[in-house]
Amino acid sequence: MQILRGLGGALLWIAASLLGLVAVLLCVTIILLPVGIPLLMLARRMFTRSVALMLPRAMSHPVDEGRKKTKKLSRKARKKAKKKAKRQAEKAADKLRR
């Protein structure tokens, strides 16, 4: 799966490079400047997306990964707290019986 993402990112990088080159050539021509500027912005977005495809998910989406990790840790802490509270309740019940 990572190989496919890397390959897709590389192909997108090449396409963005070619589109950027065409956009720069259009921007040099004063008459075609209104066409070249949007193409340049599109090429920039394509570069950003290609880098995101090539990097691991944790680096390209650090906030999402942090949320996942936090959710997992909080779930574990909740389970431990429940077990601890149950044991304490059992100990208290045993003391009251005696």
All heavy atoms as an XYZ file, in Angstrom:
759
protein
N       0.828     -1.190      0.000
C       0.000      0.000      0.000
C       0.877      1.262      0.000
O       0.560      2.217     -0.673
C      -0.912     -0.045      1.230
C      -1.944      1.028      1.244
S      -3.100      0.746     -0.076
C      -4.227      2.056      0.197
N       1.957      1.235      0.779
C       2.835      2.407      0.831
C       3.538      2.626     -0.503
O       3.785      3.762     -0.896
C       3.867      2.244      1.933
C       3.306      2.460      3.314
C       4.378      2.319      4.375
O       5.368      1.625      4.167
N       4.187      2.970      5.503
N       3.822      1.533     -1.206
C       4.484      1.664     -2.511
C       3.541      2.353     -3.490
O       3.962      3.230     -4.252
C       4.922      0.273     -3.037
C       6.016     -0.281     -2.133
C       5.396      0.357     -4.473
C       6.417     -1.692     -2.443
N       2.265      1.975     -3.450
C       1.293      2.608     -4.341
C       1.113      4.084     -4.022
O       1.005      4.918     -4.922
C      -0.051      1.882     -4.261
C      -0.093      0.486     -4.865
C      -1.451     -0.146     -4.636
C       0.232      0.540     -6.337
N       1.079      4.405     -2.727
C       0.960      5.819     -2.337
C       2.184      6.602     -2.795
O       2.072      7.725     -3.290
C       0.816      5.947     -0.825
C      -0.583      5.660     -0.327
C      -0.634      5.781      1.167
N      -0.108      7.064      1.621
C      -0.765      7.920      2.373
N      -1.955      7.632      2.788
N      -0.210      9.056      2.735
N       3.361      6.027     -2.621
C       4.601      6.690     -3.049
C       4.645      6.882     -4.562
O       5.046      7.939     -5.055
N       4.211      5.854     -5.290
C       4.192      5.947     -6.742
C       3.186      7.006     -7.205
O       3.483      7.813     -8.093
C       3.840      4.583     -7.345
C       3.829      4.496     -8.868
C       5.211      4.770     -9.419
C       3.331      3.139     -9.303
N       2.015      7.017     -6.586
C       1.018      8.037     -6.911
C       1.522      9.429     -6.600
O       1.302     10.374     -7.363
N       2.208      9.576     -5.465
C       2.787     10.865     -5.095
C       3.844     11.316     -6.090
O       3.912     12.496     -6.450
N       4.670     10.369     -6.551
C       5.716     10.710     -7.526
C       5.106     11.138     -8.856
O       5.554     12.116     -9.477
C       6.646      9.522     -7.727
N       4.077     10.411     -9.293
C       3.414     10.781    -10.550
C       2.720     12.134    -10.435
O       2.759     12.947    -11.367
C       2.413      9.695    -10.952
C       3.016      8.362    -11.397
C       1.921      7.340    -11.654
C       3.881      8.548    -12.630
N       2.118     12.380     -9.292
C       1.467     13.670     -9.077
C       2.497     14.792     -9.020
O       2.250     15.901     -9.501
C       0.635     13.625     -7.789
C      -0.321     14.779     -7.558
C      -1.335     14.868     -8.687
C      -1.034     14.604     -6.236
N       3.652     14.503     -8.452
C       4.744     15.477     -8.396
C       5.185     15.863     -9.813
O       5.378     17.045    -10.125
C       5.908     14.869     -7.623
C       7.085     15.775     -7.468
C       7.986     16.121     -8.426
C       7.482     16.458     -6.280
N       8.922     16.956     -7.909
C       8.651     17.187     -6.598
C       6.987     16.510     -5.004
C       9.304     17.964     -5.661
C       7.653     17.283     -4.074
C       8.789     18.002     -4.406
N       5.336     14.846    -10.675
C       5.754     15.108    -12.062
C       4.690     15.927    -12.791
O       5.002     16.895    -13.492
C       6.043     13.776    -12.791
C       7.289     13.123    -12.180
C       6.233     13.996    -14.289
C       7.527     11.696    -12.621
N       3.419     15.563    -12.616
C       2.328     16.302    -13.259
C       2.284     17.741    -12.750
O       2.074     18.684    -13.539
C       0.999     15.602    -13.005
N       2.497     17.934    -11.462
C       2.498     19.287    -10.896
C       3.670     20.095    -11.448
O       3.532     21.302    -11.695
C       2.559     19.218     -9.375
N       4.803     19.451    -11.633
C       5.963     20.149    -12.196
C       5.680     20.626    -13.614
O       5.983     21.775    -13.969
C       7.183     19.232    -12.217
O       7.524     18.834    -10.927
N       5.098     19.742    -14.417
C       4.783     20.123    -15.799
C       3.730     21.227    -15.835
O       3.838     22.174    -16.612
C       4.305     18.900    -16.580
C       5.360     17.825    -16.845
C       4.733     16.620    -17.519
C       6.482     18.386    -17.688
N       2.710     21.107    -14.992
C       1.675     22.137    -14.937
C       2.250     23.467    -14.461
O       1.893     24.531    -14.974
C       0.533     21.697    -14.022
C      -0.673     22.619    -13.977
C      -1.356     22.684    -15.336
C      -1.643     22.149    -12.918
N       3.151     23.416    -13.493
C       3.806     24.632    -13.014
C       4.638     25.293    -14.104
O       4.636     26.525    -14.239
N       5.325     24.471    -14.877
C       6.133     25.010    -15.973
C       5.245     25.693    -17.014
O       5.548     26.808    -17.469
C       6.953     23.892    -16.617
C       7.876     24.293    -17.751
C       8.946     25.248    -17.244
C       8.500     23.075    -18.376
N       4.155     25.050    -17.385
C       3.221     25.650    -18.343
C       2.632     26.941    -17.765
O       2.492     27.945    -18.471
C       2.107     24.642    -18.709
C       0.988     25.318    -19.491
C       2.679     23.483    -19.494
N       2.292     26.918    -16.476
C       1.715     28.109    -15.838
C       2.704     29.268    -15.843
O       2.319     30.416    -16.086
C       1.285     27.773    -14.417
N       3.966     28.983    -15.572
C       4.983     30.049    -15.591
C       5.138     30.617    -16.994
O       5.242     31.839    -17.175
C       6.332     29.512    -15.044
C       7.466     30.480    -15.331
C       6.221     29.249    -13.565
N       5.117     29.747    -17.998
C       5.207     30.229    -19.376
C       3.998     31.086    -19.746
O       4.121     32.081    -20.464
C       5.340     29.054    -20.350
C       6.668     28.298    -20.307
C       6.622     27.082    -21.216
C       7.811     29.215    -20.684
N       2.832     30.705    -19.256
C       1.640     31.509    -19.517
C       1.704     32.845    -18.790
O       1.221     33.856    -19.291
C       0.384     30.747    -19.107
C      -0.010     29.556    -19.981
C      -1.190     28.835    -19.376
C      -0.299     29.979    -21.397
N       2.282     32.832    -17.593
C       2.398     34.092    -16.832
C       3.374     35.058    -17.495
O       3.229     36.273    -17.356
C       2.838     33.803    -15.401
S       1.535     33.109    -14.382
N       4.371     34.532    -18.193
C       5.329     35.393    -18.889
C       4.621     36.137    -20.015
O       4.908     37.311    -20.279
C       6.516     34.555    -19.434
C       7.378     35.364    -20.377
C       7.331     34.031    -18.275
N       3.681     35.453    -20.654
C       2.897     36.098    -21.700
C       1.842     36.962    -21.017
O       0.965     36.452    -20.336
C       2.214     35.040    -22.582
O       3.181     34.104    -23.003
C       1.542     35.681    -23.773
N       1.906     38.246    -21.174
C       1.030     39.183    -20.463
C      -0.438     38.918    -20.774
O      -1.294     38.987    -19.896
C       1.395     40.646    -20.816
C       2.845     40.950    -20.439
C       0.450     41.632    -20.138
C       3.136     40.852    -18.969
N      -0.752     38.583    -22.011
C      -2.151     38.367    -22.405
C      -2.741     37.150    -21.694
O      -3.910     37.154    -21.310
C      -2.253     38.208    -23.939
C      -1.822     39.506    -24.611
C      -3.663     37.828    -24.360
C      -1.668     39.390    -26.105
N      -1.939     36.109    -21.472
C      -2.431     34.876    -20.859
C      -2.210     34.829    -19.346
O      -2.364     33.778    -18.723
C      -1.774     33.662    -21.525
C      -2.109     33.486    -23.008
C      -1.306     32.336    -23.576
C      -3.592     33.247    -23.198
N      -1.871     35.950    -18.756
C      -1.643     36.018    -17.313
C      -2.857     35.567    -16.495
O      -2.692     34.819    -15.516
C      -1.229     37.433    -16.912
C      -0.745     37.627    -15.484
C       0.539     36.843    -15.254
C      -0.508     39.094    -15.211
N      -4.093     35.934    -16.862
C      -5.249     35.467    -16.086
C      -5.443     33.950    -16.110
O      -6.084     33.379    -15.235
C      -6.448     36.168    -16.742
C      -5.882     37.338    -17.435
C      -4.495     36.946    -17.846
N      -4.894     33.295    -17.107
C      -4.965     31.826    -17.161
C      -3.802     31.214    -16.375
O      -3.956     30.177    -15.726
C      -4.937     31.342    -18.636
C      -4.942     29.825    -18.715
C      -6.104     31.926    -19.413
N      -2.645     31.845    -16.428
C      -1.448     31.296    -15.799
C      -1.497     31.310    -14.283
O      -1.028     30.373    -13.627
N      -2.076     32.343    -13.687
C      -2.104     32.457    -12.217
C      -2.941     31.343    -11.574
O      -2.460     30.673    -10.640
C      -2.568     33.865    -11.791
C      -1.487     34.884    -12.170
C      -2.841     33.920    -10.292
C      -1.887     36.322    -11.951
N      -4.169     31.077    -12.052
C      -4.913     29.951    -11.451
C      -4.224     28.604    -11.656
O      -4.265     27.739    -10.779
C      -6.268     29.987    -12.166
C      -6.408     31.365    -12.672
C      -5.018     31.831    -12.971
N      -3.587     28.427    -12.817
C      -2.862     27.171    -13.042
C      -1.674     27.040    -12.083
O      -1.363     25.938    -11.627
C      -2.371     27.087    -14.485
C      -3.414     26.729    -15.540
C      -2.775     26.686    -16.908
C      -4.076     25.416    -15.219
N      -1.030     28.149    -11.781
C       0.082     28.132    -10.829
C      -0.402     27.745     -9.433
O       0.253     26.970     -8.728
C       0.757     29.503    -10.817
C       2.201     29.570    -10.336
C       3.071     28.638    -11.140
C       2.706     30.984    -10.437
N      -1.566     28.270     -9.045
C      -2.134     27.899     -7.737
C      -2.530     26.424     -7.707
O      -2.330     25.735     -6.701
C      -3.336     28.788     -7.420
C      -2.943     30.219     -7.095
S      -4.282     31.234     -6.488
C      -5.256     31.447     -7.954
N      -3.062     25.921     -8.822
C      -3.410     24.502     -8.899
C      -2.163     23.630     -8.795
O      -2.165     22.600     -8.111
C      -4.152     24.220    -10.205
C      -4.546     22.771    -10.443
C      -5.552     22.311     -9.395
C      -5.104     22.606    -11.844
N      -1.089     24.056     -9.455
C       0.173     23.309     -9.381
C       0.697     23.274     -7.943
O       1.191     22.237     -7.480
C       1.206     23.935    -10.304
N       0.555     24.392     -7.225
C       0.993     24.418     -5.823
C       0.201     23.435     -4.972
O       0.754     22.712     -4.149
C       0.846     25.844     -5.272
C       1.555     26.015     -3.949
C       1.216     27.311     -3.279
N       0.014     27.060     -2.476
C      -0.964     27.918     -2.302
N      -0.940     29.083     -2.869
N      -1.990     27.618     -1.562
N      -1.126     23.396     -5.187
C      -1.950     22.434     -4.433
C      -1.587     21.001     -4.778
O      -1.612     20.120     -3.926
C      -3.435     22.693     -4.703
C      -3.976     23.772     -3.805
C      -5.471     23.908     -3.967
N      -5.666     25.118     -4.762
C      -6.543     25.282     -5.721
N      -7.364     24.319     -6.033
N      -6.633     26.409     -6.377
N      -1.258     20.770     -6.047
C      -0.862     19.415     -6.454
C       0.458     19.015     -5.800
O       0.636     17.867     -5.397
C      -0.760     19.333     -7.982
C      -2.114     19.330     -8.672
S      -2.009     19.448    -10.464
C      -1.216     17.915    -10.902
N       1.410     19.948     -5.709
C       2.670     19.667     -5.011
C       2.412     19.299     -3.555
O       2.988     18.348     -3.027
C       3.618     20.873     -5.061
C       4.499     20.915     -6.256
C       4.454     21.996     -7.118
C       5.385     19.893     -6.528
C       5.274     22.054     -8.230
C       6.212     19.934     -7.629
C       6.145     21.014     -8.486
N       1.534     20.068     -2.905
C       1.214     19.800     -1.496
C       0.626     18.405     -1.331
O       0.994     17.660     -0.427
C       0.223     20.858     -0.977
O       0.785     22.143     -1.173
C      -0.077     20.651      0.496
N      -0.287     18.052     -2.215
C      -0.940     16.740     -2.133
C       0.056     15.620     -2.417
O       0.007     14.560     -1.789
C      -2.105     16.691     -3.123
C      -2.881     15.432     -3.080
C      -3.597     15.276     -1.763
N      -4.285     14.006     -1.762
C      -4.537     13.305     -0.684
N      -4.204     13.757      0.484
N      -5.142     12.165     -0.769
N       0.969     15.833     -3.353
C       1.942     14.785     -3.675
C       2.881     14.525     -2.495
O       3.221     13.383     -2.207
C       2.741     15.158     -4.925
O       3.586     16.252     -4.683
N       3.275     15.584     -1.811
C       4.132     15.412     -0.630
C       3.360     14.674      0.463
O       3.905     13.796      1.141
C       4.656     16.776     -0.129
C       5.328     16.641      1.220
C       5.624     17.354     -1.139
N       2.090     15.015      0.632
C       1.272     14.339      1.640
C       1.127     12.858      1.314
O       1.072     12.021      2.223
C      -0.099     14.990      1.737
N       1.068     12.513      0.043
C       0.970     11.103     -0.339
C       2.262     10.346     -0.061
O       2.236      9.171      0.294
C       0.615     10.976     -1.819
C      -0.837     11.175     -2.188
C      -0.993     11.188     -3.704
C      -1.703     10.094     -1.591
N       3.392     11.016     -0.236
C       4.674     10.336     -0.048
C       5.064     10.187      1.418
O       5.783      9.263      1.776
C       5.769     11.080     -0.802
C       5.693     10.874     -2.287
S       7.117     11.540     -3.105
C       6.383     12.876     -4.007
N       4.591     11.081      2.284
C       4.935     11.012      3.699
C       4.025     10.025      4.435
O       2.908      9.761      3.993
C       4.771     12.394      4.340
C       5.764     13.464      3.929
C       5.382     14.784      4.569
C       7.161     13.081      4.328
N       4.486      9.490      5.559
C       3.600      8.667      6.380
C       2.437      9.503      6.909
O       2.542     10.718      7.057
C       4.488      8.207      7.540
C       5.869      8.486      7.131
C       5.831      9.555      6.093
N       1.325      8.838      7.221
C       0.122      9.543      7.655
C       0.373     10.366      8.927
O      -0.160     11.455      9.078
C      -1.004      8.552      7.896
C      -2.272      9.232      8.345
C      -3.447      8.294      8.358
N      -4.560      8.855      9.065
C      -5.387      9.762      8.586
N      -5.204     10.221      7.378
N      -6.394     10.221      9.299
N       1.188      9.858      9.817
C       1.452     10.575     11.066
C       2.133     11.919     10.822
O       1.951     12.859     11.587
C       2.311      9.720     11.990
N       2.899     12.027      9.746
C       3.567     13.294      9.456
C       2.690     14.237      8.648
O       2.769     15.442      8.810
C       4.871     13.036      8.709
C       5.934     12.419      9.580
S       7.488     12.297      8.739
C       8.001     13.995      8.713
N       1.836     13.681      7.788
C       1.009     14.553      6.969
C      -0.270     14.978      7.684
O      -0.859     15.993      7.344
C       0.664     13.869      5.643
O      -0.032     12.675      5.866
N      -0.719     14.205      8.689
C      -1.903     14.555      9.482
C      -1.592     14.401     10.970
O      -2.133     13.517     11.636
C      -3.074     13.639      9.132
C      -3.477     13.696      7.704
N      -4.124     14.768      7.170
C      -3.310     12.817      6.692
C      -4.348     14.543      5.890
N      -3.858     13.377      5.572
N      -0.736     15.243     11.531
C      -0.313     15.042     12.919
C      -1.442     15.237     13.927
O      -1.493     14.553     14.948
C       0.785     16.075     13.128
C       0.555     17.101     12.092
C      -0.076     16.391     10.931
N      -2.385     16.113     13.644
C      -3.476     16.371     14.597
C      -4.393     15.159     14.676
O      -4.783     14.728     15.766
C      -4.256     17.637     14.184
C      -5.477     17.818     15.063
C      -3.359     18.846     14.255
N      -4.730     14.573     13.518
C      -5.595     13.392     13.507
C      -4.943     12.229     14.241
O      -5.597     11.507     14.988
C      -5.914     12.976     12.076
C      -6.794     13.972     11.352
O      -7.429     14.788     12.058
O      -6.842     13.941     10.118
N      -3.659     12.031     14.008
C      -2.963     10.940     14.676
C      -2.892     11.174     16.182
O      -2.995     10.246     16.965
C      -1.556     10.770     14.092
C      -1.554     10.243     12.682
C      -2.185      8.877     12.548
O      -1.886      7.984     13.362
O      -2.995      8.704     11.624
N      -2.719     12.424     16.591
C      -2.706     12.750     18.021
C      -4.046     12.454     18.667
O      -4.118     11.941     19.785
N      -5.121     12.765     17.954
C      -6.457     12.468     18.476
C      -6.668     10.978     18.629
O      -7.233     10.522     19.625
C      -7.520     13.036     17.541
C      -7.690     14.511     17.664
C      -8.809     14.994     16.778
N      -8.828     16.438     16.753
C      -9.211     17.156     15.728
N      -9.631     16.562     14.632
N      -9.188     18.471     15.788
N      -6.222     10.203     17.635
C      -6.367      8.741     17.715
C      -5.617      8.198     18.920
O      -6.125      7.363     19.661
C      -5.839      8.086     16.439
C      -6.766      8.157     15.274
C      -6.160      7.406     14.109
C      -7.026      7.479     12.889
N      -6.438      6.739     11.768
N      -4.399      8.674     19.094
C      -3.564      8.208     20.202
C      -4.202      8.586     21.543
O      -4.241      7.773     22.475
C      -2.163      8.818     20.085
C      -1.167      8.279     21.057
C      -0.739      6.891     20.675
C       0.436      6.462     21.512
N       0.849      5.114     21.229
N      -4.702      9.815     21.635
C      -5.336     10.274     22.869
C      -6.573      9.455     23.180
O      -6.808      9.074     24.330
C      -5.711     11.766     22.745
O      -4.536     12.492     22.429
C      -6.309     12.280     24.028
N      -7.371      9.170     22.159
C      -8.587      8.382     22.351
C      -8.242      6.978     22.867
O      -8.877      6.471     23.782
C      -9.356      8.275     21.036
C     -10.723      7.636     21.179
C     -11.417      7.513     19.840
C     -12.147      8.785     19.532
N     -13.016      8.645     18.336
N      -7.200      6.391     22.285
C      -6.788      5.051     22.687
C      -6.296      5.048     24.145
O      -6.663      4.182     24.937
C      -5.675      4.564     21.760
C      -5.291      3.117     21.936
C      -4.123      2.788     21.021
C      -4.471      1.658     20.119
N      -3.336      1.251     19.271
N      -5.474      6.040     24.489
C      -4.954      6.120     25.856
C      -6.061      6.392     26.870
O      -6.053      5.834     27.973
C      -3.873      7.199     25.950
C      -2.553      6.875     25.273
C      -1.628      8.080     25.315
C      -1.891      5.679     25.919
N      -7.027      7.232     26.499
C      -8.116      7.526     27.436
C      -8.998      6.297     27.641
O      -9.499      6.057     28.737
C      -8.948      8.703     26.950
O      -9.639      8.373     25.771
N      -9.180      5.511     26.600
C      -9.958      4.275     26.724
C      -9.271      3.302     27.692
O      -9.910      2.714     28.561
C     -10.110      3.630     25.348
C     -11.268      2.684     25.245
C     -11.453      2.121     23.844
N     -11.572      3.160     22.834
C     -10.882      3.169     21.693
N     -10.024      2.205     21.416
N     -11.033      4.132     20.819
N      -7.945      3.183     27.568
C      -7.196      2.309     28.471
C      -7.276      2.811     29.912
O      -7.456      2.030     30.846
C      -5.726      2.228     28.046
C      -5.471      1.336     26.867
C      -3.979      1.288     26.564
C      -3.684      0.414     25.388
N      -2.244      0.373     25.072
N      -7.135      4.127     30.087
C      -7.185      4.699     31.436
C      -8.568      4.499     32.051
O      -8.687      4.211     33.249
C      -6.838      6.183     31.387
N      -9.613      4.630     31.240
C     -10.972      4.437     31.736
C     -11.178      3.001     32.211
O     -11.779      2.751     33.258
C     -11.965      4.777     30.623
C     -13.338      5.110     31.121
C     -14.283      5.562     30.012
N     -13.694      6.545     29.129
C     -13.638      6.434     27.797
N     -14.149      5.397     27.190
N     -13.077      7.385     27.070
N     -10.663      2.028     31.444
C     -10.785      0.616     31.838
C     -10.049      0.351     33.153
O     -10.570     -0.331     34.030
C     -10.222     -0.289     30.738
C     -11.140     -0.459     29.564
C     -10.529     -1.397     28.543
C     -11.392     -1.539     27.326
N     -10.799     -2.435     26.319
N      -8.838      0.899     33.263
C      -8.070      0.704     34.498
C      -8.783      1.331     35.688
O      -8.830      0.735     36.770
C      -6.668      1.324     34.363
C      -5.709      0.479     33.587
C      -4.331      1.119     33.597
C      -3.339      0.283     32.831
N      -1.989      0.865     32.845
N      -9.329      2.513     35.493
C     -10.036      3.188     36.588
C     -11.272      2.396     37.005
O     -11.585      2.292     38.195
C     -10.425      4.598     36.173
N     -11.977      1.825     36.041
C     -13.164      1.019     36.354
C     -12.792     -0.204     37.185
O     -13.446     -0.528     38.170
C     -13.830      0.552     35.055
C     -15.152      1.169     34.774
C     -15.745      0.520     33.538
C     -16.776      1.440     32.945
N     -17.386      0.876     31.741
N     -11.710     -0.891     36.755
C     -11.263     -2.074     37.486
C     -10.852     -1.705     38.908
O     -11.191     -2.394     39.864
C     -10.087     -2.738     36.758
C     -10.500     -3.511     35.532
C      -9.290     -4.160     34.889
C      -9.658     -4.882     33.623
N      -8.496     -5.506     32.972
N     -10.124     -0.605     39.027
C      -9.654     -0.156     40.336
C     -10.840      0.198     41.238
O     -10.873     -0.190     42.415
C      -8.744      1.069     40.162
C      -8.060      1.509     41.398
C      -6.794      0.740     41.579
C      -5.943      1.433     42.620
N      -4.751      0.697     42.910
N     -11.824      0.904     40.684
C     -13.005      1.281     41.477
C     -13.785      0.041     41.901
O     -14.289     -0.037     43.030
C     -13.890      2.214     40.665
N     -13.865     -0.935     41.026
C     -14.591     -2.177     41.355
C     -13.891     -2.913     42.489
O     -14.537     -3.398     43.426
C     -14.677     -3.058     40.108
C     -15.587     -4.250     40.257
C     -15.710     -4.991     38.948
C     -16.630     -6.187     39.108
N     -16.774     -6.920     37.846
N     -12.558     -2.989     42.414
C     -11.801     -3.657     43.493
C     -11.970     -2.927     44.821
O     -12.130     -3.545     45.869
C     -10.314     -3.717     43.122
C     -10.002     -4.831     42.163
C      -8.495     -5.029     42.045
N      -8.195     -5.254     40.634
C      -7.274     -4.648     39.934
N      -6.499     -3.749     40.505
N      -7.093     -4.913     38.676
N     -11.916     -1.599     44.777
C     -12.086     -0.817     46.010
C     -13.478     -1.021     46.600
O     -13.631     -1.130     47.824
C     -11.858      0.678     45.726
C     -10.433      1.029     45.378
C      -9.479      0.817     46.543
O      -9.872      0.803     47.695
N      -8.207      0.621     46.225
N     -14.480     -1.092     45.732
C     -15.850     -1.310     46.208
C     -15.978     -2.696     46.835
O     -16.647     -2.869     47.865
C     -16.836     -1.157     45.058
N     -15.341     -3.684     46.247
C     -15.383     -5.039     46.810
C     -14.683     -5.084     48.168
O     -15.172     -5.727     49.102
C     -14.736     -6.031     45.838
C     -15.571     -6.327     44.611
C     -14.827     -7.164     43.587
O     -13.636     -7.499     43.816
O     -15.440     -7.478     42.553
N     -13.551     -4.389     48.280
C     -12.842     -4.356     49.561
C     -13.684     -3.666     50.629
O     -13.747     -4.119     51.779
C     -11.501     -3.612     49.411
C     -10.425     -4.424     48.749
C      -9.125     -3.631     48.697
C      -8.044     -4.392     47.984
N      -6.783     -3.640     47.918
N     -14.330     -2.577     50.244
C     -15.182     -1.864     51.205
C     -16.365     -2.724     51.630
O     -16.750     -2.743     52.805
C     -15.665     -0.556     50.593
N     -16.933     -3.460     50.705
C     -18.064     -4.338     51.017
C     -17.605     -5.463     51.954
O     -18.348     -5.853     52.876
C     -18.665     -4.900     49.737
N     -16.419     -6.000     51.732
C     -15.888     -7.058     52.609
C     -15.658     -6.532     54.028
O     -15.942     -7.236     55.003
C     -14.565     -7.599     52.053
C     -14.756     -8.508     50.852
O     -15.892     -8.988     50.647
O     -13.773     -8.751     50.121
N     -15.165     -5.301     54.143
C     -14.935     -4.721     55.474
C     -16.253     -4.507     56.205
O     -16.345     -4.687     57.417
C     -14.181     -3.394     55.349
C     -12.718     -3.568     55.086
C     -12.004     -2.232     55.112
C     -10.521     -2.434     54.889
N      -9.790     -1.178     54.937
N     -17.280     -4.089     55.469
C     -18.589     -3.872     56.105
C     -19.217     -5.185     56.552
O     -19.921     -5.232     57.571
C     -19.530     -3.158     55.139
C     -19.243     -1.688     54.878
C     -20.179     -1.131     53.822
C     -19.391     -0.887     56.171
N     -18.993     -6.250     55.837
C     -19.550     -7.565     56.209
C     -18.911     -8.097     57.471
O     -19.507     -8.794     58.229
C     -19.353     -8.561     55.064
C     -20.295     -8.312     53.917
C     -20.127     -9.386     52.864
N     -20.442     -8.797     51.569
C     -19.970     -9.199     50.422
N     -19.160    -10.246     50.389
N     -20.306     -8.623     49.311
N     -17.637     -7.763     57.680
C     -16.910     -8.309     58.842
C     -17.203     -7.537     60.035
O     -17.720     -6.958     60.681
C     -15.416     -8.272     58.590
C     -15.038     -9.268     57.519
C     -13.546     -9.252     57.339
N     -13.223    -10.135     56.225
C     -12.060    -10.316     55.763
N     -11.052     -9.674     56.252
N     -11.834    -11.134     54.776
